[in-house]
Amino acid sequence: MAVEPLVCIIDDDAEFANSLAVLVQSMGVRAQTFPSADAYVEQFDPLIPGCLILDVRMQRTSGLALQERLASLPLSPPVIIMTGHAEVPTALRAMRMGAVDFLQKTFQESELYDAIQRALEQDSRTRAAYFRKEAIDRRFAQLTAAERAVLDQVLQGEANKSIAANLGVSRRTVEDRRARIMMKLEVDTLADLVRISLEAGSHI
């Protein structure tokens, strides 16, 4: 069963965070508040889709520090930075680290809605790409060393006869290994094989 996206609001101003959560929920999106970056980190689950709304100025760990920490992970939620202070340098730093948007706390509802929609769309794209890459990596992990040797030759454009000579095996052996490669990687054509190898990061 698909998990509905969750907007996590991290702000040490409880009154503002709660009112923001009510507003987000009125837009048809789940919301949860956290009083600090540390409280959020304690329960962080990268498998839950959604985005973050971070206050810049918080005690102990700032919003930007949390954003930087999450950005180093393989899978992390998009970030919307929010502050009551119009600080251009802070906004630029947040955007350079990949923030979807930077809003002042005097935002219009339409601005918040648009920012959340952009963040959730980005999260959906990022997750799809991440899980596809994971699935492809699992397929490649099934290949034996002998099969990888054949694959490398195939990706260099070598024909079966040349591959057999290069590896010191029979042509039938090459054909058998190629068949197993296609089966394990779940592809039907040479074009598909090249495409999935590129996605996996194989060098051609």
Backbone as a printed PyTorch tensor [residue, N CA C, xyz], in Angstrom:
tensor([[[  0.8450,  -1.1920,   0.0000],
         [  0.0000,   0.0000,   0.0000],
         [  0.8750,   1.2350,   0.0000]],

        [[  0.5830,   2.1790,  -0.8920],
         [  1.4030,   3.3880,  -1.0120],
         [  1.2340,   4.2780,   0.2190]],

        [[  2.3310,   4.8700,   0.6410],
         [  2.3130,   5.7800,   1.7880],
         [  2.0540,   7.1920,   1.2890]],

        [[  1.1030,   7.8790,   1.9020],
         [  0.8070,   9.2540,   1.5020],
         [  1.9610,  10.1660,   1.9070]],

        [[  2.2850,  11.1720,   1.0620],
         [  3.3640,  12.0980,   1.4040],
         [  3.0990,  12.8180,   2.7210]],

        [[  4.1830,  13.1100,   3.4190],
         [  4.0960,  13.7880,   4.7140],
         [  4.9540,  15.0530,   4.6810]],

        [[  4.3520,  16.1780,   5.0590],
         [  5.1040,  17.4260,   5.1820],
         [  5.5300,  17.5580,   6.6330]],

        [[  6.8320,  17.5400,   6.8760],
         [  7.3670,  17.6670,   8.2320],
         [  7.7460,  19.1200,   8.4830]],

        [[  7.1510,  19.7070,   9.5030],
         [  7.3860,  21.1120,   9.8400],
         [  8.2930,  21.1510,  11.0620]],

        [[  9.4640,  21.7380,  10.8950],
         [ 10.4420,  21.7650,  11.9850],
         [ 10.6710,  23.2130,  12.4000]],

        [[ 10.1380,  23.5600,  13.5690],
         [ 10.1830,  24.9520,  14.0300],
         [ 10.0490,  24.9530,  15.5380]],

        [[ 10.9020,  25.7110,  16.2360],
         [ 10.8210,  25.7300,  17.6950],
         [  9.7490,  26.6910,  18.2130]],

        [[  9.0430,  27.3550,  17.2830],
         [  7.8830,  28.1750,  17.6460],
         [  6.6520,  27.2770,  17.5000]],

        [[  6.2420,  26.6770,  18.6130],
         [  5.1710,  25.6790,  18.5760],
         [  3.8680,  26.2380,  18.0300]],

        [[  3.5350,  27.4680,  18.4100],
         [  2.2740,  28.0620,  17.9480],
         [  2.2760,  28.2170,  16.4290]],

        [[  3.4060,  28.7180,  15.8910],
         [  3.4970,  28.8900,  14.4340],
         [  3.4770,  27.5440,  13.7360]],

        [[  4.2270,  26.5750,  14.2660],
         [  4.3100,  25.2560,  13.6400],
         [  2.9450,  24.5870,  13.5850]],

        [[  2.1940,  24.6870,  14.6870],
         [  0.8770,  24.0500,  14.7240],
         [ -0.0990,  24.7090,  13.7520]],

        [[ -0.0670,  26.0380,  13.6760],
         [ -0.9620,  26.7350,  12.7480],
         [ -0.5810,  26.4190,  11.3050]],

        [[  0.7230,  26.2740,  11.0550],
         [  1.1870,  25.9250,   9.7100],
         [  0.7450,  24.5060,   9.3550]],

        [[  0.7830,  23.6080,  10.3220],
         [  0.3510,  22.2310,  10.0830],
         [ -1.1300,  22.1910,   9.7090]],

        [[ -1.9380,  22.9760,  10.4020],
         [ -3.3710,  23.0320,  10.0870],
         [ -3.5840,  23.5490,   8.6660]],

        [[ -2.7970,  24.5580,   8.2870],
         [ -2.8990,  25.1240,   6.9400],
         [ -2.5060,  24.0940,   5.8840]],

        [[ -1.4170,  23.3940,   6.1300],
         [ -0.9580,  22.3760,   5.1710],
         [ -2.0010,  21.2730,   5.0310]],

        [[ -2.5750,  20.8470,   6.1540],
         [ -3.5880,  19.7960,   6.1080],
         [ -4.8380,  20.2530,   5.3650]],

        [[ -5.1450,  21.5520,   5.4310],
         [ -6.2960,  22.0800,   4.7040],
         [ -6.0640,  22.0210,   3.1990]],

        [[ -4.7930,  21.8550,   2.7980],
         [ -4.4490,  21.7240,   1.3830],
         [ -4.5020,  20.2680,   0.9240]],

        [[ -4.9020,  19.3870,   1.8310],
         [ -5.0400,  17.9790,   1.4730],
         [ -3.7740,  17.1630,   1.6170]],

        [[ -2.8350,  17.6500,   2.4220],
         [ -1.5570,  16.9620,   2.6070],
         [ -1.3340,  16.6850,   4.0950]],

        [[ -0.8280,  15.5030,   4.4220],
         [ -0.5140,  15.1840,   5.8130],
         [  0.6000,  16.0790,   6.3240]],

        [[  0.5450,  16.4350,   7.6080],
         [  1.5870,  17.2780,   8.1980],
         [  1.8990,  16.8090,   9.6060]],

        [[  3.1460,  16.9730,  10.0080],
         [  3.5810,  16.6370,  11.3610],
         [  4.6040,  17.6610,  11.8040]],

        [[  4.5350,  18.0910,  13.0550],
         [  5.4440,  19.1170,  13.5560],
         [  6.5200,  18.5100,  14.4420]],

        [[  7.6740,  19.1870,  14.4560],
         [  8.7970,  18.7930,  15.3090],
         [  9.3820,  20.0570,  15.9250]],

        [[  9.6790,  20.0510,  17.2250],
         [ 10.1680,  21.2630,  17.8950],
         [ 11.6360,  21.5780,  17.6350]],

        [[ 12.3580,  20.6240,  17.0330],
         [ 13.7850,  20.8450,  16.7870],
         [ 14.2770,  19.9240,  15.6830]],

        [[ 15.4330,  20.2760,  15.1360],
         [ 16.0570,  19.4300,  14.1180],
         [ 16.4100,  18.0680,  14.7120]],

        [[ 16.8870,  18.0700,  15.9490],
         [ 17.2670,  16.8170,  16.6060],
         [ 16.0680,  15.8900,  16.7790]],

        [[ 14.9090,  16.4660,  17.1110],
         [ 13.6980,  15.6520,  17.2840],
         [ 13.3000,  15.0060,  15.9600]],

        [[ 13.4930,  15.7420,  14.8810],
         [ 13.1780,  15.1780,  13.5710],
         [ 14.1540,  14.0540,  13.2190]],

        [[ 15.4250,  14.2810,  13.4440],
         [ 16.4520,  13.2900,  13.0940],
         [ 16.2160,  11.9750,  13.8300]],

        [[ 15.7520,  12.0500,  15.0750],
         [ 15.5330,  10.8460,  15.8790],
         [ 14.5340,   9.8910,  15.2340]],

        [[ 13.5700,  10.4430,  14.4900],
         [ 12.5610,   9.5710,  13.8900],
         [ 12.6400,   9.5400,  12.3550]],

        [[ 13.6900,  10.1210,  11.7910],
         [ 13.8060,  10.2290,  10.3330],
         [ 13.7640,   8.8620,   9.6610]],

        [[ 12.8820,   8.7360,   8.6750],
         [ 12.7620,   7.5010,   7.8940],
         [ 12.8010,   7.8840,   6.4230]],

        [[ 13.8950,   7.5820,   5.7200],
         [ 14.0250,   7.9890,   4.3250],
         [ 12.9830,   7.3630,   3.4020]],

        [[ 12.3190,   6.3060,   3.8750],
         [ 11.3380,   5.6280,   3.0230],
         [  9.9770,   6.3310,   3.0150]],

        [[  9.7730,   7.2830,   3.9160],
         [  8.5140,   8.0300,   3.9450],
         [  8.6050,   9.2010,   2.9630]],

        [[  7.7420,   9.2410,   1.9560],
         [  7.7970,  10.3400,   0.9810],
         [  7.2990,  11.6510,   1.5850]],

        [[  7.6970,  12.7520,   0.9670],
         [  7.2260,  14.0480,   1.4350],
         [  8.2900,  15.1160,   1.3130]],

        [[  8.1840,  16.1270,   2.1660],
         [  9.1670,  17.2260,   2.1450],
         [  9.2640,  17.8350,   3.5370]],

        [[ 10.2330,  18.7240,   3.7060],
         [ 10.4370,  19.4040,   4.9840],
         [ 10.1870,  20.8960,   4.8290]],

        [[  9.6220,  21.4920,   5.8700],
         [  9.5840,  22.9410,   5.9920],
         [ 10.4310,  23.2650,   7.2170]],

        [[ 11.5530,  23.9180,   6.9910],
         [ 12.5330,  24.1610,   8.0470],
         [ 12.6100,  25.6320,   8.4190]],

        [[ 12.6030,  25.9030,   9.7060],
         [ 12.8810,  27.2570,  10.1790],
         [ 14.3960,  27.4400,  10.1990]],

        [[ 14.8700,  28.5850,   9.7430],
         [ 16.3130,  28.8290,   9.6950],
         [ 16.8980,  28.9350,  11.0960]],

        [[ 16.2700,  29.7410,  11.9280],
         [ 16.8440,  30.0270,  13.2370],
         [ 16.1780,  29.1940,  14.3200]],

        [[ 16.8850,  28.1640,  14.7600],
         [ 16.4120,  27.3350,  15.8700],
         [ 17.5710,  27.1170,  16.8250]],

        [[ 17.2300,  26.8070,  18.0670],
         [ 18.2690,  26.5430,  19.0530],
         [ 18.9840,  25.2390,  18.7070]],

        [[ 20.2240,  25.1380,  19.1080],
         [ 21.0880,  23.9700,  18.8780],
         [ 21.3580,  23.7760,  17.3870]],

        [[ 20.5370,  22.9920,  16.6870],
         [ 20.7930,  22.7110,  15.2710],
         [ 19.9010,  23.5710,  14.3990]],

        [[ 20.5050,  24.3840,  13.5310],
         [ 19.7210,  25.2760,  12.6690],
         [ 19.1080,  24.4970,  11.5090]],

        [[ 18.1610,  25.1450,  10.8500],
         [ 17.5410,  24.5330,   9.6860],
         [ 18.5490,  24.2450,   8.5920]],

        [[ 19.4680,  25.1780,   8.3720],
         [ 20.4740,  24.9890,   7.3290],
         [ 21.4210,  23.8370,   7.6700]],

        [[ 21.7460,  23.6950,   8.9520],
         [ 22.6240,  22.5930,   9.3680],
         [ 21.9310,  21.2510,   9.1220]],

        [[ 20.6390,  21.1890,   9.4070],
         [ 19.8890,  19.9550,   9.1530],
         [ 19.8090,  19.6810,   7.6570]],

        [[ 19.5630,  20.7300,   6.8790],
         [ 19.4970,  20.5680,   5.4270],
         [ 20.8060,  20.0040,   4.8840]],

        [[ 21.9160,  20.5280,   5.3680],
         [ 23.2250,  20.0700,   4.9150],
         [ 23.4610,  18.6110,   5.3070]],

        [[ 23.0290,  18.2450,   6.5020],
         [ 23.1980,  16.8700,   6.9770],
         [ 22.3780,  15.8990,   6.1300]],

        [[ 21.1450,  16.2660,   5.8440],
         [ 20.2750,  15.3850,   5.0600],
         [ 20.7500,  15.2620,   3.6180]],

        [[ 21.3190,  16.3520,   3.0850],
         [ 21.7650,  16.3560,   1.6870],
         [ 22.8750,  15.3400,   1.4380]],

        [[ 23.5640,  14.9150,   2.4860],
         [ 24.6600,  13.9570,   2.3320],
         [ 24.1570,  12.5100,   2.2580]],

        [[ 22.8550,  12.3060,   2.4750],
         [ 22.2920,  10.9530,   2.4790],
         [ 21.8840,  10.5360,   1.0680]],

        [[ 21.8450,   9.2270,   0.7950],
         [ 21.4610,   8.7500,  -0.5380],
         [ 20.0450,   9.1510,  -0.9290]],

        [[ 19.1490,   9.2160,   0.0610],
         [ 17.7590,   9.5630,  -0.2040],
         [ 17.2710,  10.4800,   0.9060]],

        [[ 16.9400,  11.7040,   0.5560],
         [ 16.4910,  12.6590,   1.5640],
         [ 15.3610,  13.5190,   0.9930]],

        [[ 14.4980,  14.0410,   1.8510],
         [ 13.3470,  14.8130,   1.3800],
         [ 13.7520,  16.2110,   0.9030]],

        [[ 13.0270,  16.7560,  -0.0760],
         [ 13.2590,  18.1350,  -0.5080],
         [ 12.9620,  19.0920,   0.6510]],

        [[ 13.5880,  20.2520,   0.6000],
         [ 13.4930,  21.1950,   1.7150],
         [ 12.9310,  22.5360,   1.2630]],

        [[ 11.9960,  23.0620,   2.0760],
         [ 11.5260,  24.4370,   1.9320],
         [ 12.0220,  25.1740,   3.1680]],

        [[ 12.8290,  26.1870,   2.9640],
         [ 13.3660,  26.9670,   4.0770],
         [ 12.4010,  28.1000,   4.4010]],

        [[ 12.1580,  28.3050,   5.7090],
         [ 11.2580,  29.3800,   6.1260],
         [ 11.9090,  30.1750,   7.2550]],

        [[ 11.7510,  31.4730,   7.2090],
         [ 12.3400,  32.3240,   8.2370],
         [ 11.5320,  33.5960,   8.4070]],

        [[ 11.6540,  34.1660,   9.5850],
         [ 11.0130,  35.4550,   9.8360],
         [ 11.9540,  36.5930,   9.5280]],

        [[ 13.1300,  36.2690,   9.0620],
         [ 14.1470,  37.2840,   8.7790],
         [ 14.4840,  37.2530,   7.2860]],

        [[ 14.4090,  38.3830,   6.6520],
         [ 14.7010,  38.4690,   5.2090],
         [ 16.2100,  38.5170,   5.0140]],

        [[ 16.8450,  37.3550,   5.0500],
         [ 18.2970,  37.2740,   4.9410],
         [ 18.6840,  36.6940,   3.5820]],

        [[ 19.1050,  37.5540,   2.6900],
         [ 19.4560,  37.1120,   1.3450],
         [ 20.6080,  36.1080,   1.3520]],

        [[ 21.7010,  36.3430,   2.0860],
         [ 22.7960,  35.3590,   2.0860],
         [ 22.3380,  33.9780,   2.5470]],

        [[ 21.4500,  33.9440,   3.5510],
         [ 20.9360,  32.6660,   4.0380],
         [ 20.1110,  31.9850,   2.9600]],

        [[ 19.2900,  32.7890,   2.2810],
         [ 18.4630,  32.2360,   1.2040],
         [ 19.3340,  31.6470,   0.1050]],

        [[ 20.3890,  32.3520,  -0.2700],
         [ 21.2760,  31.8790,  -1.3270],
         [ 21.9670,  30.5860,  -0.9280]],

        [[ 22.4030,  30.5210,   0.3210],
         [ 23.0720,  29.3090,   0.7980],
         [ 22.1070,  28.1260,   0.7630]],

        [[ 20.8730,  28.3710,   1.2140],
         [ 19.8710,  27.3040,   1.2190],
         [ 19.5840,  26.8180,  -0.1950]],

        [[ 19.4650,  27.7470,  -1.1330],
         [ 19.1740,  27.3740,  -2.5100],
         [ 20.3500,  26.6320,  -3.1380]],

        [[ 21.5610,  27.0430,  -2.8050],
         [ 22.7530,  26.3600,  -3.3390],
         [ 22.8110,  24.9160,  -2.8540]],

        [[ 22.3000,  24.6660,  -1.6560],
         [ 22.3050,  23.3090,  -1.1100],
         [ 21.0990,  22.5100,  -1.5870]],

        [[ 20.2930,  23.1200,  -2.4690],
         [ 19.2020,  22.3630,  -3.0810],
         [ 17.8180,  22.6270,  -2.5510]],

        [[ 17.6320,  23.6750,  -1.7330],
         [ 16.2850,  23.9850,  -1.2320],
         [ 15.3460,  24.2660,  -2.4030]],

        [[ 14.1330,  23.7720,  -2.3010],
         [ 13.1390,  23.9870,  -3.3540],
         [ 12.6850,  25.4340,  -3.3620]],

        [[ 12.5560,  26.0200,  -2.1690],
         [ 12.0940,  27.4030,  -2.0840],
         [ 12.5420,  28.0050,  -0.7610]],

        [[ 12.4350,  29.3150,  -0.6940],
         [ 12.7880,  30.0690,   0.5030],
         [ 11.6500,  31.0460,   0.7630]],

        [[ 10.9290,  30.8460,   1.8600],
         [  9.7620,  31.6720,   2.1480],
         [  9.9360,  32.4260,   3.4570]],

        [[  9.4950,  33.6790,   3.4640],
         [  9.4100,  34.4010,   4.7190],
         [  8.1080,  34.0050,   5.4020]],

        [[  8.0460,  34.1940,   6.7120],
         [  6.8600,  33.7690,   7.4540],
         [  5.6450,  34.6450,   7.1800]],

        [[  5.8220,  35.6410,   6.3530],
         [  4.7060,  36.4710,   5.9130],
         [  4.1670,  35.9790,   4.5620]],

        [[  4.4640,  34.7290,   4.2240],
         [  4.1020,  34.1690,   2.9260],
         [  2.5920,  34.2230,   2.6680]],

        [[  2.2450,  34.2060,   1.3940],
         [  0.8570,  34.0360,   0.9820],
         [  0.5640,  32.5330,   0.9230]],

        [[ -0.6810,  32.1730,   1.1690],
         [ -1.0400,  30.7510,   1.1340],
         [ -0.7110,  30.1220,  -0.2190]],

        [[ -0.9280,  30.8790,  -1.2890],
         [ -0.6500,  30.3510,  -2.6310],
         [  0.8370,  30.0710,  -2.8100]],

        [[  1.6940,  30.8890,  -2.1770],
         [  3.1410,  30.6730,  -2.2640],
         [  3.5270,  29.3660,  -1.5750]],

        [[  2.9380,  29.1370,  -0.4140],
         [  3.2230,  27.9090,   0.3240],
         [  2.7150,  26.6980,  -0.4490]],

        [[  1.5020,  26.7940,  -0.9730],
         [  0.9290,  25.6840,  -1.7340],
         [  1.8110,  25.3280,  -2.9200]],

        [[  2.2330,  26.3530,  -3.6750],
         [  3.0750,  26.1180,  -4.8520],
         [  4.4040,  25.4930,  -4.4510]],

        [[  4.9880,  25.9800,  -3.3500],
         [  6.2810,  25.4480,  -2.8970],
         [  6.1450,  23.9800,  -2.4950]],

        [[  5.0670,  23.6360,  -1.7880],
         [  4.8550,  22.2560,  -1.3590],
         [  4.6450,  21.3510,  -2.5640]],

        [[  3.8620,  21.8140,  -3.5380],
         [  3.6280,  20.9950,  -4.7290],
         [  4.9300,  20.7350,  -5.4850]],

        [[  5.7680,  21.7710,  -5.6070],
         [  7.0630,  21.5970,  -6.2880],
         [  7.9350,  20.6100,  -5.5240]],

        [[  7.9250,  20.7220,  -4.2020],
         [  8.7490,  19.8350,  -3.3740],
         [  8.2730,  18.3880,  -3.4890]],

        [[  6.9630,  18.1730,  -3.4530],
         [  6.4370,  16.8090,  -3.5360],
         [  6.6770,  16.2070,  -4.9190]],

        [[  6.5830,  17.0240,  -5.9560],
         [  6.8740,  16.5380,  -7.3120],
         [  8.3480,  16.1470,  -7.4330]],

        [[  9.2190,  16.9890,  -6.8560],
         [ 10.6530,  16.6810,  -6.8860],
         [ 10.9290,  15.3940,  -6.1120]],

        [[ 10.2820,  15.2370,  -4.9650],
         [ 10.4780,  14.0400,  -4.1540],
         [ 10.0440,  12.7950,  -4.9220]],

        [[  8.9280,  12.8990,  -5.6290],
         [  8.4250,  11.7660,  -6.4040],
         [  9.4110,  11.3630,  -7.4970]],

        [[  9.9570,  12.3570,  -8.1950],
         [ 10.9410,  12.0740,  -9.2520],
         [ 12.2080,  11.4650,  -8.6660]],

        [[ 12.6770,  12.0410,  -7.5760],
         [ 13.9110,  11.5630,  -6.9490],
         [ 13.7640,  10.1240,  -6.4730]],

        [[ 12.6300,   9.8210,  -5.8580],
         [ 12.3960,   8.4690,  -5.3460],
         [ 12.2930,   7.4550,  -6.4700]],

        [[ 11.6000,   7.8410,  -7.5460],
         [ 11.4620,   6.9180,  -8.6750],
         [ 12.8310,   6.5680,  -9.2430]],

        [[ 13.6790,   7.5960,  -9.4000],
         [ 15.0240,   7.3690,  -9.9380],
         [ 15.8670,   6.5410,  -8.9690]],

        [[ 15.7570,   6.8330,  -7.6740],
         [ 16.5380,   6.1190,  -6.6560],
         [ 16.1910,   4.6420,  -6.6280]],

        [[ 14.8930,   4.3330,  -6.6120],
         [ 14.4750,   2.9330,  -6.5110],
         [ 14.7250,   2.1770,  -7.8150]],

        [[ 14.6480,   2.8860,  -8.9460],
         [ 14.9950,   2.2290, -10.2140],
         [ 16.4790,   1.8750, -10.2220]],

        [[ 17.3140,   2.8030,  -9.7780],
         [ 18.7570,   2.5410,  -9.7310],
         [ 19.0540,   1.3930,  -8.7640]],

        [[ 18.3560,   1.3560,  -7.6470],
         [ 18.5430,   0.2590,  -6.6900],
         [ 18.1990,  -1.0890,  -7.3160]],

        [[ 17.0780,  -1.1180,  -8.0480],
         [ 16.6470,  -2.3590,  -8.6930],
         [ 17.6590,  -2.8090,  -9.7440]],

        [[ 18.1730,  -1.8420, -10.5010],
         [ 19.1640,  -2.1620, -11.5300],
         [ 20.4470,  -2.6860, -10.8850]],

        [[ 20.8740,  -2.0480,  -9.8040],
         [ 22.0830,  -2.4960,  -9.1060],
         [ 21.9280,  -3.9300,  -8.5960]],

        [[ 20.7170,  -4.2750,  -8.1150],
         [ 20.4850,  -5.6410,  -7.6330],
         [ 20.6010,  -6.6400,  -8.7840]],

        [[ 20.1270,  -6.2520,  -9.9590],
         [ 20.2390,  -7.1510, -11.1190],
         [ 21.7070,  -7.3780, -11.4750]],

        [[ 22.4840,  -6.2870, -11.5120],
         [ 23.9010,  -6.4160, -11.8760],
         [ 24.6740,  -7.2260, -10.8380]],

        [[ 24.2340,  -7.1530,  -9.5760],
         [ 24.9200,  -7.8810,  -8.5120],
         [ 24.8040,  -9.3960,  -8.6980]],

        [[ 23.8240,  -9.8330,  -9.4980],
         [ 23.6380, -11.2640,  -9.7470],
         [ 24.6640, -11.8230, -10.7450]],

        [[ 25.3140, -10.9520, -11.5060],
         [ 26.2430, -11.4120, -12.5390],
         [ 27.5090, -11.9990, -11.9170]],

        [[ 27.9690, -13.0960, -12.4840],
         [ 29.2330, -13.6850, -12.0490],
         [ 30.3880, -12.9090, -12.6940]],

        [[ 31.5930, -13.1620, -12.2160],
         [ 32.7700, -12.5030, -12.7930],
         [ 32.9130, -12.8620, -14.2690]],

        [[ 32.6310, -14.1100, -14.6170],
         [ 32.7380, -14.5470, -16.0120],
         [ 31.7180, -13.8370, -16.8900]],

        [[ 30.5160, -13.6560, -16.3460],
         [ 29.4720, -12.9540, -17.1060],
         [ 29.8000, -11.4730, -17.2600]],

        [[ 30.3910, -10.8950, -16.2380],
         [ 30.7840,  -9.4850, -16.3300],
         [ 31.8740,  -9.3000, -17.3860]],

        [[ 32.7650, -10.2690, -17.4950],
         [ 33.8330, -10.1890, -18.4960],
         [ 33.2330, -10.1830, -19.8980]],

        [[ 32.2320, -11.0050, -20.1080],
         [ 31.5520, -11.0310, -21.4060],
         [ 30.8050,  -9.7170, -21.6250]],

        [[ 30.1210,  -9.2500, -20.5960],
         [ 29.3720,  -7.9960, -20.7160],
         [ 30.2860,  -6.8440, -21.1030]],

        [[ 31.4450,  -6.7620, -20.4660],
         [ 32.3950,  -5.6930, -20.7960],
         [ 32.7640,  -5.7300, -22.2800]],

        [[ 32.9660,  -6.9230, -22.7900],
         [ 33.3250,  -7.0700, -24.2060],
         [ 32.1480,  -6.6880, -25.1100]],

        [[ 30.9600,  -7.0820, -24.7190],
         [ 29.7570,  -6.7460, -25.4930],
         [ 29.5910,  -5.2220, -25.5690]],

        [[ 29.8030,  -4.5650, -24.4460],
         [ 29.6380,  -3.1080, -24.3960],
         [ 30.7220,  -2.3760, -25.1850]],

        [[ 31.8050,  -3.0730, -25.4790],
         [ 32.8610,  -2.4940, -26.3210],
         [ 32.6020,  -2.7530, -27.7970]],

        [[ 31.4820,  -3.4470, -28.0770],
         [ 31.1040,  -3.6780, -29.4680],
         [ 31.6850,  -4.9240, -30.0860]],

        [[ 32.2610,  -5.7990, -29.2680],
         [ 32.8750,  -7.0260, -29.7930],
         [ 31.8050,  -8.0710, -30.1520]],

        [[ 32.0230,  -8.8040, -31.2290],
         [ 31.1340,  -9.8970, -31.6260],
         [ 31.4700, -11.1400, -30.8070]],

        [[ 30.5570, -12.0890, -30.7900],
         [ 30.7540, -13.3060, -29.9880],
         [ 32.0620, -14.0230, -30.3180]],

        [[ 32.3840, -14.1090, -31.6110],
         [ 33.6080, -14.7930, -32.0290],
         [ 34.8400, -14.1130, -31.4350]],

        [[ 34.8630, -12.7670, -31.4760],
         [ 35.9980, -12.0190, -30.9270],
         [ 36.0590, -12.1500, -29.4130]],

        [[ 34.8900, -12.1200, -28.7780],
         [ 34.8440, -12.2570, -27.3210],
         [ 35.4010, -13.6090, -26.9050]],

        [[ 35.0220, -14.6470, -27.6320],
         [ 35.5170, -15.9920, -27.3230],
         [ 37.0340, -16.0450, -27.4180]],

        [[ 37.5770, -15.4400, -28.4840],
         [ 39.0280, -15.4340, -28.6650],
         [ 39.7080, -14.6250, -27.5710]],

        [[ 39.1370, -13.4700, -27.2450],
         [ 39.7350, -12.5960, -26.2250],
         [ 39.7520, -13.2400, -24.8390]],

        [[ 38.6980, -13.9950, -24.5290],
         [ 38.5800, -14.5940, -23.1970],
         [ 39.0950, -16.0230, -23.1350]],

        [[ 39.4140, -16.5990, -24.2980],
         [ 39.9340, -17.9620, -24.3210],
         [ 38.8870, -19.0080, -24.0060]],

        [[ 37.6520, -18.7560, -24.4550],
         [ 36.5620, -19.7110, -24.2450],
         [ 35.9080, -20.0010, -25.5880]],

        [[ 35.0000, -20.9520, -25.6120],
         [ 34.3150, -21.2770, -26.8620],
         [ 33.2280, -20.2530, -27.1620]],

        [[ 32.8570, -20.2070, -28.4340],
         [ 31.7830, -19.3080, -28.8500],
         [ 30.4720, -19.6950, -28.1700]],

        [[ 30.2420, -20.9810, -27.9950],
         [ 29.0280, -21.4500, -27.3210],
         [ 28.9840, -20.9580, -25.8700]],

        [[ 30.1500, -20.9610, -25.2360],
         [ 30.2160, -20.4650, -23.8550],
         [ 29.8370, -18.9950, -23.7900]],

        [[ 30.3340, -18.2150, -24.7550],
         [ 29.9970, -16.7860, -24.8130],
         [ 28.4940, -16.6150, -25.0080]],

        [[ 27.9250, -17.3890, -25.9120],
         [ 26.4930, -17.2910, -26.1850],
         [ 25.6720, -17.6340, -24.9410]],

        [[ 26.1110, -18.6720, -24.2150],
         [ 25.4040, -19.0570, -22.9910],
         [ 25.4820, -17.9460, -21.9420]],

        [[ 26.6670, -17.3640, -21.8000],
         [ 26.8320, -16.2920, -20.8080],
         [ 26.0160, -15.0590, -21.1930]],

        [[ 25.9850, -14.7640, -22.4980],
         [ 25.1770, -13.6190, -22.9470],
         [ 23.7020, -13.8510, -22.6460]],

        [[ 23.2380, -15.0640, -22.8320],
         [ 21.8340, -15.3900, -22.5550],
         [ 21.5290, -15.2160, -21.0700]],

        [[ 22.4600, -15.6550, -20.2110],
         [ 22.2510, -15.5070, -18.7640],
         [ 22.2830, -14.0350, -18.3600]],

        [[ 23.1570, -13.2670, -19.0060],
         [ 23.2400, -11.8280, -18.7270],
         [ 21.9090, -11.1540, -19.0470]],

        [[ 21.3640, -11.4550, -20.2190],
         [ 20.0960, -10.8610, -20.6360],
         [ 18.9730, -11.2460, -19.6730]],

        [[ 18.9890, -12.5040, -19.2330],
         [ 17.9610, -12.9800, -18.3160],
         [ 18.0760, -12.2910, -16.9590]],

        [[ 19.2730, -12.2240, -16.4050],
         [ 19.4690, -11.6290, -15.0800],
         [ 19.1940, -10.1360, -15.0750]],

        [[ 19.5320,  -9.4560, -16.1700],
         [ 19.3150,  -8.0130, -16.2430],
         [ 17.9160,  -7.6770, -16.7440]],

        [[ 17.1630,  -8.7060, -17.1050],
         [ 15.7650,  -8.5400, -17.5270],
         [ 15.6400,  -7.6210, -18.7400]],

        [[ 16.4720,  -7.8750, -19.7610],
         [ 16.4120,  -7.1140, -21.0050],
         [ 16.2670,  -8.0850, -22.1760]],

        [[ 15.7220,  -7.5810, -23.2810],
         [ 15.4670,  -8.4400, -24.4420],
         [ 16.3540,  -8.1210, -25.6450]],

        [[ 16.8580,  -6.8830, -25.7180],
         [ 17.6280,  -6.4780, -26.8910],
         [ 18.9750,  -5.8960, -26.4820]],

        [[ 19.8700,  -5.8170, -27.4520],
         [ 21.1770,  -5.2160, -27.1990],
         [ 21.0330,  -3.7540, -26.8070]],

        [[ 20.0840,  -3.0540, -27.4410],
         [ 19.8550,  -1.6450, -27.1080],
         [ 19.4460,  -1.4870, -25.6480]],

        [[ 18.5660,  -2.3920, -25.1770],
         [ 18.1460,  -2.3470, -23.7720],
         [ 19.3150,  -2.6470, -22.8420]],

        [[ 20.1770,  -3.5700, -23.2730],
         [ 21.3460,  -3.9270, -22.4750],
         [ 22.2790,  -2.7340, -22.3190]],

        [[ 22.5110,  -2.0200, -23.4150],
         [ 23.3640,  -0.8300, -23.3690],
         [ 22.7340,   0.2400, -22.4790]],

        [[ 21.4400,   0.4180, -22.6330],
         [ 20.7420,   1.4580, -21.8670],
         [ 20.8150,   1.1880, -20.3570]],

        [[ 20.5480,  -0.0490, -19.9610],
         [ 20.5590,  -0.3580, -18.5390],
         [ 21.9790,  -0.3250, -17.9680]],

        [[ 22.9620,  -0.6360, -18.8110],
         [ 24.3600,  -0.5620, -18.3710],
         [ 24.7700,   0.8870, -18.1270]],

        [[ 24.2860,   1.7830, -18.9770],
         [ 24.5520,   3.2050, -18.7700],
         [ 23.9220,   3.6890, -17.4770]],

        [[ 22.7040,   3.2530, -17.2200],
         [ 22.0270,   3.6570, -15.9750],
         [ 22.7680,   3.1340, -14.7560]],

        [[ 23.3610,   1.9510, -14.8920],
         [ 24.0990,   1.3510, -13.7740],
         [ 25.4710,   1.9850, -13.5880]],

        [[ 25.8910,   2.7590, -14.5960],
         [ 27.1890,   3.4080, -14.5000],
         [ 28.3070,   2.6320, -15.1160]],

        [[ 27.9840,   1.6350, -15.9180],
         [ 29.0310,   0.8880, -16.6140],
         [ 29.7030,   1.7810, -17.6540]],

        [[ 30.9820,   1.5750, -17.8520],
         [ 31.7270,   2.3760, -18.8190],
         [ 31.7290,   1.6970, -20.1860]],

        [[ 31.3390,   2.4330, -21.1930],
         [ 31.3130,   1.8900, -22.5460],
         [ 32.4500,   2.5200, -23.3570]]])
